[in-house]
Amino acid sequence: MSDRIFNLGAGPGVLPEPVLRQAQQDLWNVAGSGMGVMELSHRGKVFDRIIVEAEAACRELAGIPDNYRVLFLQGGASLQFSMVPMNLLPKGGTADYLVTGVWSEKAVKEAKRLGTVHEAASSADRNHSYIPPASAIRYSASPAYVHFTTNNTIYGTQWRTEPAPPAGVPLIADTSSDMYSRPIDVTRYGLIYAGAQKNLGPSGVVLVIVRDDLVEAGATDLPTMLQYRTHAKDRSLYNTPPTFGIYMMGLVFRWIRSEGGLAGMAERNAEKATVLYDYLDQSDFFRGSAEPESRSLMNVCFRAPTEELEAKFIAEASKRGFEGLKGHRSTGGMRASIYNAFPRAGCEALVQFMQEFERANRAAAVS
Amino acid sequence: MSDRIFNLGAGPGVLPEPVLRQAQQDLWNVAGSGMGVMELSHRGKVFDRIIVEAEAACRELAGIPDNYRVLFLQGGASLQFSMVPMNLLPKGGTADYLVTGVWSEKAVKEAKRLGTVHEAASSADRNHSYIPPASAIRYSASPAYVHFTTNNTIYGTQWRTEPAPPAGVPLIADTSSDMYSRPIDVTRYGLIYAGAQKNLGPSGVVLVIVRDDLVEAGATDLPTMLQYRTHAKDRSLYNTPPTFGIYMMGLVFRWIRSEGGLAGMAERNAEKATVLYDYLDQSDFFRGSAEPESRSLMNVCFRAPTEELEAKFIAEASKRGFEGLKGHRSTGGMRASIYNAFPRAGCEALVQFMQEFERANRAAAVS
């Protein structure tokens, strides 16, 4: 029996167990070097192999073309909210943002500190319970770029396909909560960023994939650390990078490959989400929060009949070994985050528990 | 017998073995939570205890007063090179920098992008082989702050005591390579920053200790993530912090406490450095690089009679289990980095090997 529970937290979240087992060994002595992985010089041969292999695995998984840089940076998506406009929103220009939740709103807020923002679409009218259809998007005349958030952890919504920006306008995506959970056509994007701590690794490292022409076009009057070109030029080794986080991402990329790559992840994640959504759709006790056609395969948000029952459900679930089910404070309810590393068995066990809870508490709901 | 070698690298460097053993366990299941430490929500109870205890241990070690914030940030010292002037160098103001090596120079370069810098002293005239005496420092009329680098990894020099800025002017220090290697009187400083990866933990987390009035006085027209007040207000939890790095720092702080605290570290580090410097001082084959009164207790830089012998020494040392001895490319020679976690036995073993090498190669040096 495992001594580990089902971790349904929204992130930092569950990591693949084979990755954790490998990391346990490498913490002490990695690759026969006599040094732990955290103790390696970032300029030495052992770490060089680690970062080169991590980048290669990252590229292989999504078939990233040669005219894109793969960068391992710090500061999370939150710093990218500023680095994107600092580098790519020229003075006097306008950037278009598609607003589908709190994280998009934070990205807008930081961009507004630096220039003009046009909200080309928003789902705020129905509390971000849906993804705006293409017909609802109104781009500005000549945006510097179009920014969107692929998956919205708080509301449990996810874009099925990329929005289509005007011809020649770079598409920029915050993919923090669904990166490499499914195939992604990098050529549709100018820049992609993803904090690692949901599907890719530990917190403290953010993956940035950026097209060469945008690196080159970036502003030059910025602090060195805030220019993409600095990190592109030095392969993420301008200064000491988050070496352990990069190592972990490399392990996770290899684990994804061993599980069938991005297609394998997509299949697995769709099956896991179906287990939960199918149950929610037939339940007259629990109900899904997001509009069905916008549902996230990563964060399944749902409600019980009353807030009292929700509190009781979360408390009993915790006793039964399901952690992290409490929804975001801004929405309430429950949220089951079922990132890449979360097992299908956990979804099935959760449904079983929800059925039991439903049976035991239906009377309370009706009364 | 251990399967680990003597890691004399300049950083990321050796970590305490009891800390690594603890981390190996906690990677899988921390504090009986059923989740690995990297998999914990940064908003959950288990991680909250980790960050609260890490801060408490950090405060206890140096007796940090209540009017200082302890922050765990990202981006390393390199991002602090910019955050310091962005926050604390007002438009039209001048900041004074004491230049004692490459890292000071990088700090100057970033500050110059943002405002006026006065170099109040420099050791560049003798290739940074010494720390400027107080008599050589010329402050500007009214500096916004005075910045210095406490220890210079590349040249093997270290300030014995803090420089004394003009009355009322905040002293700011990059202590990345000697933080908590000895007692530090935080009240002498306005702001202290230290990348963790030498004495405090893994790379990817930077410790910032900043006085409240400087947090409050900081510029407000900056990206949210680049304002100290953001992180001070939210106790380093404005966004997802580098949770694993913070956890590791907490373990290291507790290890330091168990080894006698900062006084214990200072005694131990002085003894270790003495083992090496005493040998260098009596050798007519090897010689120390830094001027004796400015020698670092963290990075012992030394030369052999010829570059050929240096290359041979580094190669043979590696075969004997001493890694990371190659000096920085800008200086050449050798560097033994003997941070907190490096054992005295390693210094003694290194001297023994140096004696052997000296005996075996003296003829080559004379010829």
Interface residues (C-beta under 8 A of the other chain):
Chain A: D3 R4 I5 N7 G9 A10 G11 P12 G13 V14 L15 L20 R21 A23 Q24 L27 W28 N29 S33 G34 M35 G36 M38 E39 L40 S41 H42 G44 Q74 G75 G76 A77 S78 L79 F81 S82 M86 K109 E110 R113 L114 G195 Q197 G201 P202 S203 G204 V205 D221 P223 T224 M225 L226 Y238 N239 T240 P241 P242 T243 F244 G245 M248 G321 E323 G324
Chain B: D3 R4 I5 N7 G9 A10 G11 P12 G13 V14 L15 L20 R21 A23 Q24 L27 W28 N29 S33 G34 M35 G36 M38 E39 L40 S41 H42 G44 Q74 G75 G76 A77 S78 L79 F81 S82 M86 K109 E110 R113 L114 G195 Q197 G201 P202 S203 G204 V205 D221 P223 T224 M225 L226 Y238 N239 T240 P241 P242 T243 F244 G245 M248 G321 E323 G324
